[in-house]
Amino acid sequence: MVENRPITTFCSHAVLICGIAIVVFPIWITFVAASHDAVRMTQTPLPLLPGDQFFVNLKDTFIKGVGNAREQSVGLMLMNSLIMAMMIAVGKIFISLLSAFAIVYFRFPFRMGFFWMIFVTLMLPVEVRILPTFEVVANLGMLNNYWGLSIPLIASATATFMFRQVFLTVPDELLEAARIDGAGPMRFFKDILVPVSRTNIAALFVILFIYGWNQYLWPLLITTDKNMYTIVMGIKQMLEAAEESPEWHLIMMTTLLAMLPPVAVVVGMQKLFIKGLTETEK
């Protein structure tokens, strides 16, 4: 039983409130800047209270576009990022499930050797192998499309390792019962292993979706068509105004919109996400 001490409770809550304030304050500044016009954002001191231009800036961002030439569509960039993040998250989970299933339940030569080869790829992120990966993608004609954005980032040793550990906790009796009922390998995989891994799949989906959403270097290398820009690339391009000052009110509005999909995924899958990271019994 934890003893209730007023001083300890006060200090704990004070630290918690300070931490929340540090995290929330930049988001609040982004919201405030997105609600003022361009003139106010060039004046000092910067405002700390919301203005009355929020919906005007929202309309300008979506309808007129952003950038010096108004040629970048925020809606299209959000769609590109969403498709890329979904393809990466779903692809990583699907491939990792199948690879972990093969490693745990099939007996073939050098089985563990292949597993450790997969695990060693953790030391080779895309930034390390970026030149050969770019050459392969270019030779396959996957520049400026969703396949080129997603496929090189799909393989995941971490997810494979996690699913392997989950599958090792499944009792052998379930496998024997499935065999007695006449279920084949894929039936056992679909009806037993996937439902057992549901919370882990949800936790990985949240992590991998945010990983794909925040990608910047790889999309920057393989996309030259403005119609394939992701939202992170678009924000960076907006900051690089040539001779004009950046339109901070539209940049902040775009940044605010870029936060919404990851936040929606985390909030919508919060319960499964926590269970997938904390539960020990399946």
N, C-alpha and C positions, 0 to 999 in steps of 0.2 A: 504494500500500500504506500503510495506517494504522499508524504506529509505536505500539507498545505501551508506554505509560508508566504505571507504577503509580500515581503521584499523580493523573494525569488520570483513570484508570479509577476510582480511589477517589472522587474528587470527583463524577464522573458518576453512580456508583451511589448516593452519598449524596444528591445532588439528586433522583434518581429515587425513592429510598425516602421522602424527605421529602414529595415530591409525592403518592405513593401514600397515605402516612399522612394527609395533609390531606384527601384525597378519601374515604378509607375510614372515618375516625373518626366523622363524623356517621352513617354507615350502621350502624356498630357500636353507637353510642349508641341508635339506633332499635331495633336488635335486642335490646339489653339491656333497654330500657324495656318492650318488648313481652313480655318474659319475667318481669316482676314484677307484683305485685298493685297495686291502687289505693292502698293505704295506704303501701306502700314508696315509691311515686312522689311522695308529698307530703312525704317526709322529706328532710332534708339530712344529709350530702352525697348527691348522686345516685349510684346504683350504677354501677360500671364493669365488673362481672362479671355474666354471665347468672344469672337466677333459675330457679325450678322451675315457673313458672306459664305457660310459653309455650303449651302445648297447651290449657290451660284458657282462656286469653285468645283463642286461635284459635277454639275452639269457641263461646265467648261472642260473638265478633265475627260469625261466620257464622250462628249459630242464633238468638241473642237479638236481634241487631241492635245498632246503635249510636245515639248521640244520647240526649238527656234522656228522651225518651218511648220509646226502643227501637223507633222506627218506621222507621228507615232500614236497608235491607238492603244489606250490603256486597257480597254476591254479585250483586245486581241492579245496583248502581252500577258494579261491575267490568264486567258485561255491557254496560251502556249505553256505557261508555267504549270497550270493545272494538269494538262495532258502529260507533260514531262514528268511531273512528280508522281502522278498516278501510275504511269507506265513503269517508272523505276521501283516504286513501292510494291506494286502487284507482281512485277517480274522478279524482283529479288525474293519475295516470299514464296512464289510458285517454284522457282528453281531451287531454292534452299530446302523447301519441303521435300522435293523429289530426291535431291542429292543426299539429304540426311536419311530418308527412307531407304535408299539403296545401300548406304554405308552400314546401317544398323541391321537390316533384315535380310540382306543378300550376302551370300558367301562367295567371294570371287578372289582370284589371286591379287596380292598387293592392295587389298582393301584399305587397310590402315595407312598404307603409303600414300594412296590417293587422298585420303582424308587430310593427312599432314601437308600434302602439297597444296590442298585448298586452303588450309589454315595459314601456311606461309605467305599466301598472297596478301595477308594483312600488312605485310611490310612493303607492299608495292601498290600504294594508292595511285589513283589516276594521275596525280601531279608528277609522280616519278616516271611513269611510262607514257607520258602524254605525247611524245613525238611519234613512237611506233604506233600508238593507238590512233593518232590523227591520220597517219599514212594509210592504215588499214581501212579506216572509215572513208577516207577520200577515194581509195581504190575501189571500194564497194559502191561508190556513188551515193553515199548517205549524208552528204553535206546539205545543210539547209532543209532538213526534214526531221520529223519526230523520232524516227528510228535512230538516226545519228546522235540525237540528243540523249537518248535513253539507253540503248543497248550497251555501250561501253561501260555504263555505270550500274548495270543490273546485277552482276555476280556479287555475292556477299558471303565471305567466309564467316563473319560474325553470326549471321542468321543461320547458316548451316550448322555451326557449332551449337547454337542455342536449341535448334530443333533436334539435333542428335541427342543432347542431354535430356530433352523432354521424352523422346521415344525410348530412351534407355530406362525410364521410370515406368513404362507401361508393362504390366505383369505379363509373363509368358502365357498365363492361362487364357488371356484374351486371344492371343494368336492361335493357341490350340483349339479354342472354341470356334474361332472363325474357320479354321481348317475343317473341323468336324461338320460345320454347317455348310461346307462346300464353297466358302467365299474364296475367291482368288486374291492375288496380291493387291490389285488395284481396288477391289471391293473393300478389303481390310483397310487400305490406306484412306479411302474416301469415307467409309462409315464409322471408323473407330479412331484412327490417328488424327485426322483433321478436326473432328469435334473435340478431342482431348486437347488439342493445341490451340483452341479458339482464343483463349486469353493471351497466349503468347503471340499469336498472329496479330491480334489487335494492338498489343504493345509495340511490336515491330513495325506495324503499319504506320503508327503515329511517328515513330522515330525516322523511318525511311521516307515518309512523305515530306517531313520538314527538311530532311537531308536533300531530297530532290528539289524542293521548292527554293532552297537557298543557294543552289548551284550558280556559280558565276563564271569561273575560269573556263570550264569546258564549253558551255554555250557560246562564250565570247570567241573561242577559237574556231568553231565549226559553223557559225552562222554569219553570213554577210548580207543576207536578205532581211530588211527591216520587218517584214511580216513574220519572221521567225524569232524575233527578239523575245526574251523572257522579261518578267517584270523587274527582276534584279538588274538585268542589263539596261533596261529602259531608265531606271532611276539613275544609274551611273551615267548614262548618256545625257540625261537632263542636267546633271551637275556640270558637265563639260561644255558650258556655253562658250562659244568662240569670242565674239566681241560684245555680246549682250550679257547683262547680269542674269543669273539664274532666277527663274520664276519660283520663288520659294514657296508661295502659297499652293501652287500646283504640284510642286515636288512633294510637299508634305501631305497633300491630299492623296497623291499616288502611293506614298509610303504607307499611309493609313489603310488604303485599300489593299495593299500587299500584305498587311498583317492579318486580314480577316480570314482567308482560307485556312492557314495553319491554326489560328485560334479556334475556328469552328471545328476542325478535326480533333484538336486536343479536348475541347469541351464536350463534343459529342461522344467521344470514346474514352472519357475520363475513367469511368468505373472499370471497364475492361482493361484499360492501360495500367491502372494501379494493380489490379489482380494479376495481370501477366508478369509484372515485375516483382511481386511480393509473395504470391502463393507458392507453397511447396507441395501441397497434395493435389492430385489431379482427380 
